Amino acid sequence: MAICVGCEISQVHYAKGLCNKCYQRARLAIPGIRSKAYAQNKRWVANHPQQLWQSWLKNRYNMTGAEYNELFDQQNGKCALCGGAQSRGSKRLGVDHNHETGAVRGLLCHSCNVVVGYYEKIYNDPVLRERLELYVQEKHMENVVEVL
């Protein structure tokens, strides 16, 4: 390894004495290159949606497309919580995971995934949980008074 002349950190050289990150930054600074690179990237994304999705699954959840499909089949293509199919026009069920450990728990429709996320946030914060209970009680009593 050598010192990159761009960031002056000891890294593997990519080209012209620069690490990959500094080389890409310098390359995109050349007039006209940024728009060409953007158009090329946009075409690639449009032509490789499955590959992009599998890469995203692997990076985000350390899960392959085959593992996702296996879990989907185990759940009969339905949300693990409500038993409904995909919601909001989504093509796929969302991956529910523990935010602390990263462990995948199952596949959920969008609505249930949002609810579980908020539930975990409120459940793990006793102050927020208490404020929520007080808010609901106060608003419930206001509604009862308005109706009478």
N, C-alpha and C positions, 0 to 999 in steps of 0.2 A: 504494500500500500504506500501511496505517496500523498503529499499534501496537495489538495485542490487549490489552484490559483484563484478560484472564484470565492470560495468560502473559507479557505485556509484551514480546513479540517482534514485530517488524515482519512482518506477514503479511496476506494478503488477508482482508478481513472476510467473515464468513458471515452472522451475525445478531447484533443487540444489542451491537455493538462487540466481538464475540468471533470468533476464528478457528474453523474447523470443529471442530477437536479440542476446544477449550475449550467450545464450544457444546454438543457432544454429551455431554461430561462433566457439564455443568450440567443438561442436560435429563434425563439418567439419574438425577440425584440427587433428582428430584421423586418423592415417594412414589407407588408404583404404576406408574410409567412403565417402570422397569427390567423388571418381570415381563411387561408388555405387549410391550415391545421384544423380549425374549427369545422369547416365544411367537410373535411375528410372524416373527422370524428363523428359528426352528425350522420354521415352516410353509413359508417361502420355500425353505429348504434341501431340505426333503422334496419340494417340487413342482418343483424345478429342478436335479436331480442332474447332468444333462449340462452345463448352463451353469456350474455350480459346478466340475465337473471341468475344463472347458475353461479357465476362469479360473485354476484352480490350475496347469494345464500351462503356461499363458502366463507366469504369475508365477514359477514355479519353474524352468522349463527354457527359457523363451522359445520355446515350441513350440506350434503350433496343433493342434487336434483332427484336422484334415485331415493334417497332417504326421505325427502319431502313427499314424493309420490307414494312411498310405502306408508307413511303416516296418514296421508290423504285417503288411501285405500282402507287402512285400519279404521278410520272414522267414517267410512262409507261416503266420503266427499262432503261431509257435513261438519258444521261447527261443533267443537268438543263441548261447548257450554250450553248453547240453546238448541242445538240440533238442526239449525237452519242451514240453507245453502249460502253461498257467497252473497254479500249484500252490497248495495250501492254500485252495482254494475262492475264490481271487482272481478277480475278473471281468476284470482286465486284467493284462498283463505290465508289470513295473516299468520305468521309464526309467533306463538305466544312463548315467551321465555322469561326466566328469572333474571332480573337486571343485576342482581348481586353476583350470581354464580355463572350466568350465561347459559344454564341448562334449558333445553327446549322442553316445554311441557305439552304442547299440542298445537293444533291449528284452530284458529278462531275467526269468525266473521268480523268485519270491521267494528261493528257496534260493540260486540262482546269484548274485543281486544281493547277498545278504549275504556270500557267500564272496568275491566280487570286492572288496567294501568292506573286509573284514578283510585280504585279500591286499595291497591298496594300503597299508593302515595299517602292516602288518608289513614289507613290502618297502621302504617309504620310511624306516623307522626301524631303523638297523643294530643298536642296542642291544637293541631288542625282538626283532629277528630272531634275534640270538645267544641271547637268553634262551629263545626258543621252541625253538630247536634243542637246547639243553642240557636243557630240560624234557622234550622228547620222548625224547631219548636216555636220560635217567635213568629215566623211567617205563617205557620199553621194557625196560630191563635189570631193573627191579623185577618186571615181569610175567613175564620169562623165568625168574627165580629162583623165583617163586611156583609156576610150572608144574612145575618140576623137583622 
